[in-house]
């Protein structure tokens, strides 16, 4: 997403780290700090704490190191770590937004299940996606109807509720629409059960694929020579499907 914005790849400890950060902040290029350990260079604390301010000239500025520089609103800072379960002190956690992209067994199993069903029964997976989208849209419509009814009732007086035909017609139409949506959602749930039963037939393949992934991932802890073994998991899994 940020590749087209001339993202800079940096690492803490490099000789030109702070100079590269200052340059990116000035021109608004995003930065990705790779291979983060459990500490963060305090030189970028003003960025993490969002200490930019408006100067008397009306320009956004920030102080980094010994320099006060212009701050471009397009600047973004990202940091990644290879640690599977890093532990950061509270002082760091309150400065950043932590996102965990760690692969879990159940999550990978569901992803692989979807891939297998797409390969074996694309019609089933397509129907499932359509039902999910339809049910989400219907649920939103129901919520909008409820909010609209509550708004009309809260804004109308008792006399208006009893005397105005427009309000009564709107309420009747909303009731009819709500009934149709509930009926459609009930039918969709029945179809969804049948679809899930079909998808579950391929669960053993997804489980085996997930087991294979984590076994190979753990091999790197036995010997560094297995560090690149994960690149072969997809090929092996595709062969298992065939």
MOSUL-V44399 format. One record per pair of residues at least 12 apart in sequence whose C-alpha atoms are under 6 Angstrom apart, sorted by the first residue. I is the first residue (numbers start at 1). J is the second residue. D is the distance in whole Angstrom. If there is no record, write none. Layout:
[[I | J | D] [I | J | D]]
//
This chain:
[[7 | 29 | 6] [7 | 30 | 5] [7 | 31 | 5] [8 | 31 | 5] [9 | 32 | 5] [10 | 33 | 5] [11 | 33 | 5] [11 | 34 | 5] [25 | 71 | 6] [25 | 72 | 6] [25 | 75 | 6] [26 | 70 | 5] [26 | 71 | 5] [26 | 72 | 6] [28 | 72 | 5] [28 | 74 | 5] [28 | 75 | 4] [29 | 75 | 5] [30 | 75 | 5] [30 | 76 | 5] [30 | 77 | 6] [31 | 77 | 5] [32 | 78 | 5] [32 | 79 | 5] [33 | 79 | 5] [34 | 79 | 6] [34 | 80 | 5] [35 | 80 | 6] [35 | 81 | 5] [35 | 82 | 6] [36 | 80 | 6] [36 | 81 | 5] [38 | 88 | 6] [48 | 95 | 5] [49 | 95 | 6] [109 | 206 | 5] [109 | 207 | 6] [109 | 210 | 6] [112 | 206 | 5] [113 | 206 | 5]]
//
